Amino acid sequence: MPMASKQTLVKALTNSQPEEFILKIKNNESYYQHIPSLKQEGFYMGSRAGTTPYYSNNATDTIIKMSRSLGYISQPQLDWQLTNKTKMIGDYKCYRASIKEKLYSRQGYYYYKDVIAWFTPEIPLNFGPKNYKGLPGLILQIEDNEYTLTATKINLNPSEEFKIERPKKNAKVITKQESFDRIKEMEDDRQKSFSAKNR
Protein backbone atom coordinates (compact mmCIF):
# COMPACT_ATOMS: atom_id res chain seq x y z
CA MET A 1 0.00 0.00 0.00
CA PRO A 2 1.42 3.43 -0.91
CA MET A 3 2.53 5.58 2.03
CA ALA A 4 -0.05 8.26 1.20
CA SER A 5 -2.83 5.66 1.43
CA LYS A 6 -1.47 4.40 4.76
CA GLN A 7 -1.39 7.92 6.15
CA THR A 8 -4.99 8.53 5.02
CA LEU A 9 -6.06 5.27 6.67
CA VAL A 10 -4.30 6.09 9.94
CA LYS A 11 -5.85 9.56 9.97
CA ALA A 12 -9.32 8.13 9.37
CA LEU A 13 -8.89 5.64 12.24
CA THR A 14 -7.50 8.31 14.57
CA ASN A 15 -10.35 10.72 13.87
CA SER A 16 -13.13 8.13 13.82
CA GLN A 17 -16.23 8.79 15.90
CA PRO A 18 -18.71 6.36 17.47
CA GLU A 19 -21.44 5.42 15.03
CA GLU A 20 -25.10 5.98 15.88
CA PHE A 21 -28.03 3.68 15.14
CA ILE A 22 -31.69 3.70 16.08
CA LEU A 23 -34.09 0.82 16.71
CA LYS A 24 -37.76 1.77 16.35
CA ILE A 25 -40.36 -0.61 17.76
CA LYS A 26 -44.10 -0.34 17.23
CA ASN A 27 -46.62 -3.09 17.97
CA ASN A 28 -45.26 -6.25 16.29
CA GLU A 29 -42.73 -4.50 14.06
CA SER A 30 -39.26 -3.01 14.31
CA TYR A 31 -36.93 -1.02 12.06
CA TYR A 32 -33.20 -0.65 12.66
CA GLN A 33 -31.10 1.91 10.80
CA HIS A 34 -27.78 3.74 10.78
CA ILE A 35 -27.81 7.47 11.54
CA PRO A 36 -25.25 9.31 9.34
CA SER A 37 -22.95 11.61 11.30
CA LEU A 38 -22.55 15.24 10.25
CA LYS A 39 -19.22 15.30 12.11
CA GLN A 40 -17.63 12.78 9.75
CA GLU A 41 -15.29 14.66 7.44
CA GLY A 42 -12.87 13.62 4.72
CA PHE A 43 -12.26 9.93 4.05
CA TYR A 44 -15.05 7.76 5.49
CA MET A 45 -14.23 4.09 6.06
CA GLY A 46 -17.77 3.03 6.88
CA SER A 47 -19.00 1.31 9.99
CA ARG A 48 -17.65 -2.05 11.15
CA ALA A 49 -21.21 -2.80 12.26
CA GLY A 50 -22.50 -2.06 8.76
CA THR A 51 -25.06 0.52 7.71
CA THR A 52 -27.72 -1.73 6.21
CA PRO A 53 -31.27 -1.32 7.61
CA TYR A 54 -33.27 -4.26 8.97
CA TYR A 55 -37.03 -4.76 9.27
CA SER A 56 -38.73 -7.37 11.43
CA ASN A 57 -42.30 -8.45 12.05
CA ASN A 58 -43.28 -10.79 14.88
CA ALA A 59 -46.73 -11.47 13.43
CA THR A 60 -45.21 -13.03 10.30
CA ASP A 61 -41.90 -14.25 11.86
CA THR A 62 -40.09 -12.09 9.33
CA ILE A 63 -36.61 -10.52 9.47
CA ILE A 64 -35.49 -8.74 6.32
CA LYS A 65 -32.12 -7.20 5.57
CA MET A 66 -32.69 -4.23 3.24
CA SER A 67 -29.47 -4.24 1.18
CA ARG A 68 -28.80 -1.55 -1.42
CA SER A 69 -26.78 -3.91 -3.61
CA LEU A 70 -28.66 -7.20 -3.16
CA GLY A 71 -32.21 -6.07 -2.39
CA TYR A 72 -34.40 -7.61 0.30
CA ILE A 73 -32.87 -10.63 2.01
CA SER A 74 -34.86 -12.84 4.38
CA GLN A 75 -32.94 -13.68 7.55
CA PRO A 76 -33.46 -16.93 9.48
CA GLN A 77 -34.59 -16.95 13.10
CA LEU A 78 -31.62 -17.42 15.41
CA ASP A 79 -31.14 -20.32 17.84
CA TRP A 80 -29.76 -18.57 20.91
CA GLN A 81 -27.94 -20.33 23.72
CA LEU A 82 -29.07 -18.78 27.02
CA THR A 83 -26.90 -18.52 30.13
CA ASN A 84 -27.29 -17.30 33.70
CA LYS A 85 -24.47 -14.76 33.35
CA THR A 86 -25.61 -11.23 34.11
CA LYS A 87 -24.34 -7.66 34.04
CA MET A 88 -25.81 -4.20 34.35
CA ILE A 89 -26.25 -1.98 31.29
CA GLY A 90 -27.43 1.36 32.55
CA ASP A 91 -30.21 0.65 35.05
CA TYR A 92 -31.11 -2.71 33.55
CA LYS A 93 -30.02 -6.18 34.62
CA CYS A 94 -29.09 -8.06 31.46
CA TYR A 95 -28.57 -11.74 30.72
CA ARG A 96 -26.06 -13.22 28.29
CA ALA A 97 -27.00 -15.25 25.21
CA SER A 98 -24.77 -16.41 22.36
CA ILE A 99 -24.90 -17.84 18.87
CA LYS A 100 -22.62 -18.91 16.03
CA GLU A 101 -23.82 -17.01 12.97
CA LYS A 102 -23.15 -18.46 9.49
CA LEU A 103 -21.76 -15.92 7.02
CA TYR A 104 -20.20 -15.91 3.55
CA SER A 105 -16.93 -14.25 2.66
CA ARG A 106 -16.34 -12.34 -0.58
CA GLN A 107 -13.26 -14.52 -0.92
CA GLY A 108 -15.62 -17.45 -1.55
CA TYR A 109 -15.95 -19.43 1.69
CA TYR A 110 -18.40 -19.88 4.55
CA TYR A 111 -17.43 -19.06 8.09
CA TYR A 112 -19.01 -18.71 11.51
CA LYS A 113 -18.93 -15.67 13.75
CA ASP A 114 -19.45 -15.80 17.52
CA VAL A 115 -22.05 -13.24 18.60
CA ILE A 116 -22.96 -12.37 22.19
CA ALA A 117 -26.19 -10.62 23.12
CA TRP A 118 -27.09 -9.02 26.44
CA PHE A 119 -30.87 -8.74 26.91
CA THR A 120 -33.10 -7.50 29.71
CA PRO A 121 -36.37 -9.24 30.67
CA GLU A 122 -37.27 -5.95 32.42
CA ILE A 123 -38.28 -4.71 28.94
CA PRO A 124 -40.32 -7.66 27.58
CA LEU A 125 -39.82 -6.89 23.89
CA ASN A 126 -38.07 -9.60 21.85
CA PHE A 127 -36.36 -7.16 19.49
CA GLY A 128 -32.77 -6.01 19.00
CA PRO A 129 -30.40 -4.41 16.50
CA LYS A 130 -29.87 -5.81 13.00
CA ASN A 131 -31.18 -9.38 12.69
CA TYR A 132 -30.54 -10.11 16.37
CA LYS A 133 -33.87 -10.74 18.08
CA GLY A 134 -35.97 -13.54 19.52
CA LEU A 135 -34.81 -13.38 23.14
CA PRO A 136 -37.13 -12.99 26.17
CA GLY A 137 -36.32 -9.31 26.54
CA LEU A 138 -34.96 -6.32 24.65
CA ILE A 139 -31.34 -6.71 23.50
CA LEU A 140 -29.28 -3.82 24.89
CA GLN A 141 -25.87 -4.93 23.64
CA ILE A 142 -24.38 -7.00 20.83
CA GLU A 143 -20.72 -8.03 20.85
CA ASP A 144 -18.65 -9.73 18.19
CA ASN A 145 -14.96 -9.68 17.27
CA GLU A 146 -15.33 -6.54 15.10
CA TYR A 147 -17.67 -4.22 16.98
CA THR A 148 -19.94 -3.67 19.97
CA LEU A 149 -23.42 -2.14 19.74
CA THR A 150 -24.74 -0.74 23.02
CA ALA A 151 -28.03 0.98 23.78
CA THR A 152 -27.28 4.44 25.19
CA LYS A 153 -30.82 5.84 25.27
CA ILE A 154 -34.16 4.06 25.69
CA ASN A 155 -37.48 5.85 25.24
CA LEU A 156 -40.40 3.58 26.11
CA ASN A 157 -42.99 6.36 25.83
CA PRO A 158 -42.13 8.53 22.80
CA SER A 159 -44.09 11.77 22.68
CA GLU A 160 -43.88 12.06 18.90
CA GLU A 161 -45.58 9.74 16.41
CA PHE A 162 -43.22 7.73 14.22
CA LYS A 163 -43.57 5.14 11.49
CA ILE A 164 -41.86 1.86 10.79
CA GLU A 165 -40.18 1.64 7.39
CA ARG A 166 -41.36 -1.51 5.64
CA PRO A 167 -40.21 -3.35 2.50
CA LYS A 168 -42.07 -2.28 -0.61
CA LYS A 169 -45.23 -4.24 -1.34
CA ASN A 170 -44.81 -7.16 -3.75
CA ALA A 171 -41.03 -6.70 -3.67
CA LYS A 172 -38.95 -9.80 -4.35
CA VAL A 173 -37.36 -11.20 -1.21
CA ILE A 174 -34.47 -13.64 -1.59
CA THR A 175 -33.16 -16.13 0.95
CA LYS A 176 -29.88 -15.70 2.79
CA GLN A 177 -28.41 -18.57 0.76
CA GLU A 178 -29.47 -16.88 -2.49
CA SER A 179 -27.69 -13.72 -1.30
CA PHE A 180 -24.53 -15.77 -0.74
CA ASP A 181 -24.83 -17.13 -4.30
CA ARG A 182 -25.23 -13.59 -5.68
CA ILE A 183 -22.17 -12.39 -3.77
CA LYS A 184 -20.17 -15.25 -5.31
CA GLU A 185 -21.43 -14.36 -8.81
CA MET A 186 -20.54 -10.69 -8.33
CA GLU A 187 -17.08 -11.58 -7.06
CA ASP A 188 -16.52 -14.01 -9.96
CA ASP A 189 -17.54 -11.28 -12.45
CA ARG A 190 -15.22 -8.81 -10.76
CA GLN A 191 -12.31 -11.25 -10.95
CA LYS A 192 -13.00 -11.94 -14.64
CA SER A 193 -13.16 -8.21 -15.39
CA PHE A 194 -9.91 -7.62 -13.49
CA SER A 195 -8.16 -10.47 -15.35
CA ALA A 196 -9.38 -9.18 -18.73
CA LYS A 197 -8.00 -5.68 -18.05
CA ASN A 198 -4.58 -7.06 -17.10
CA ARG A 199 -4.07 -9.25 -20.16
C-alpha positions in Angstrom: 0.0 0.0 0.0 1.4 3.4 -0.9 2.5 5.6 2.0 0.0 8.3 1.2 -2.8 5.7 1.4 -1.5 4.4 4.8 -1.4 7.9 6.2 -5.0 8.5 5.0 -6.1 5.3 6.7 -4.3 6.1 9.9 -5.9 9.6 10.0 -9.3 8.1 9.4 -8.9 5.6 12.2 -7.5 8.3 14.6 -10.4 10.7 13.9 -13.1 8.1 13.8 -16.2 8.8 15.9 -18.7 6.4 17.5 -21.4 5.4 15.0 -25.1 6.0 15.9 -28.0 3.7 15.1 -31.7 3.7 16.1 -34.1 0.8 16.7 -37.8 1.8 16.3 -40.4 -0.6 17.8 -44.1 -0.3 17.2 -46.6 -3.1 18.0 -45.3 -6.2 16.3 -42.7 -4.5 14.1 -39.3 -3.0 14.3 -36.9 -1.0 12.1 -33.2 -0.7 12.7 -31.1 1.9 10.8 -27.8 3.7 10.8 -27.8 7.5 11.5 -25.2 9.3 9.3 -23.0 11.6 11.3 -22.5 15.2 10.3 -19.2 15.3 12.1 -17.6 12.8 9.8 -15.3 14.7 7.4 -12.9 13.6 4.7 -12.3 9.9 4.1 -15.0 7.8 5.5 -14.2 4.1 6.1 -17.8 3.0 6.9 -19.0 1.3 10.0 -17.7 -2.0 11.2 -21.2 -2.8 12.3 -22.5 -2.1 8.8 -25.1 0.5 7.7 -27.7 -1.7 6.2 -31.3 -1.3 7.6 -33.3 -4.3 9.0 -37.0 -4.8 9.3 -38.7 -7.4 11.4 -42.3 -8.4 12.0 -43.3 -10.8 14.9 -46.7 -11.5 13.4 -45.2 -13.0 10.3 -41.9 -14.3 11.9 -40.1 -12.1 9.3 -36.6 -10.5 9.5 -35.5 -8.7 6.3 -32.1 -7.2 5.6 -32.7 -4.2 3.2 -29.5 -4.2 1.2 -28.8 -1.6 -1.4 -26.8 -3.9 -3.6 -28.7 -7.2 -3.2 -32.2 -6.1 -2.4 -34.4 -7.6 0.3 -32.9 -10.6 2.0 -34.9 -12.8 4.4 -32.9 -13.7 7.5 -33.5 -16.9 9.5 -34.6 -17.0 13.1 -31.6 -17.4 15.4 -31.1 -20.3 17.8 -29.8 -18.6 20.9 -27.9 -20.3 23.7 -29.1 -18.8 27.0 -26.9 -18.5 30.1 -27.3 -17.3 33.7 -24.5 -14.8 33.4 -25.6 -11.2 34.1 -24.3 -7.7 34.0 -25.8 -4.2 34.3 -26.2 -2.0 31.3 -27.4 1.4 32.5 -30.2 0.7 35.0 -31.1 -2.7 33.5 -30.0 -6.2 34.6 -29.1 -8.1 31.5 -28.6 -11.7 30.7 -26.1 -13.2 28.3 -27.0 -15.3 25.2 -24.8 -16.4 22.4 -24.9 -17.8 18.9 -22.6 -18.9 16.0 -23.8 -17.0 13.0 -23.2 -18.5 9.5 -21.8 -15.9 7.0 -20.2 -15.9 3.6 -16.9 -14.2 2.7 -16.3 -12.3 -0.6 -13.3 -14.5 -0.9 -15.6 -17.4 -1.5 -15.9 -19.4 1.7 -18.4 -19.9 4.5 -17.4 -19.1 8.1 -19.0 -18.7 11.5 -18.9 -15.7 13.8 -19.4 -15.8 17.5 -22.1 -13.2 18.6 -23.0 -12.4 22.2 -26.2 -10.6 23.1 -27.1 -9.0 26.4 -30.9 -8.7 26.9 -33.1 -7.5 29.7 -36.4 -9.2 30.7 -37.3 -6.0 32.4 -38.3 -4.7 28.9 -40.3 -7.7 27.6 -39.8 -6.9 23.9 -38.1 -9.6 21.9 -36.4 -7.2 19.5 -32.8 -6.0 19.0 -30.4 -4.4 16.5 -29.9 -5.8 13.0 -31.2 -9.4 12.7 -30.5 -10.1 16.4 -33.9 -10.7 18.1 -36.0 -13.5 19.5 -34.8 -13.4 23.1 -37.1 -13.0 26.2 -36.3 -9.3 26.5 -35.0 -6.3 24.6 -31.3 -6.7 23.5 -29.3 -3.8 24.9 -25.9 -4.9 23.6 -24.4 -7.0 20.8 -20.7 -8.0 20.8 -18.7 -9.7 18.2 -15.0 -9.7 17.3 -15.3 -6.5 15.1 -17.7 -4.2 17.0 -19.9 -3.7 20.0 -23.4 -2.1 19.7 -24.7 -0.7 23.0 -28.0 1.0 23.8 -27.3 4.4 25.2 -30.8 5.8 25.3 -34.2 4.1 25.7 -37.5 5.8 25.2 -40.4 3.6 26.1 -43.0 6.4 25.8 -42.1 8.5 22.8 -44.1 11.8 22.7 -43.9 12.1 18.9 -45.6 9.7 16.4 -43.2 7.7 14.2 -43.6 5.1 11.5 -41.9 1.9 10.8 -40.2 1.6 7.4 -41.4 -1.5 5.6 -40.2 -3.3 2.5 -42.1 -2.3 -0.6 -45.2 -4.2 -1.3 -44.8 -7.2 -3.7 -41.0 -6.7 -3.7 -38.9 -9.8 -4.4 -37.4 -11.2 -1.2 -34.5 -13.6 -1.6 -33.2 -16.1 1.0 -29.9 -15.7 2.8 -28.4 -18.6 0.8 -29.5 -16.9 -2.5 -27.7 -13.7 -1.3 -24.5 -15.8 -0.7 -24.8 -17.1 -4.3 -25.2 -13.6 -5.7 -22.2 -12.4 -3.8 -20.2 -15.3 -5.3 -21.4 -14.4 -8.8 -20.5 -10.7 -8.3 -17.1 -11.6 -7.1 -16.5 -14.0 -10.0 -17.5 -11.3 -12.4 -15.2 -8.8 -10.8 -12.3 -11.2 -11.0 -13.0 -11.9 -14.6 -13.2 -8.2 -15.4 -9.9 -7.6 -13.5 -8.2 -10.5 -15.3 -9.4 -9.2 -18.7 -8.0 -5.7 -18.0 -4.6 -7.1 -17.1 -4.1 -9.2 -20.2 
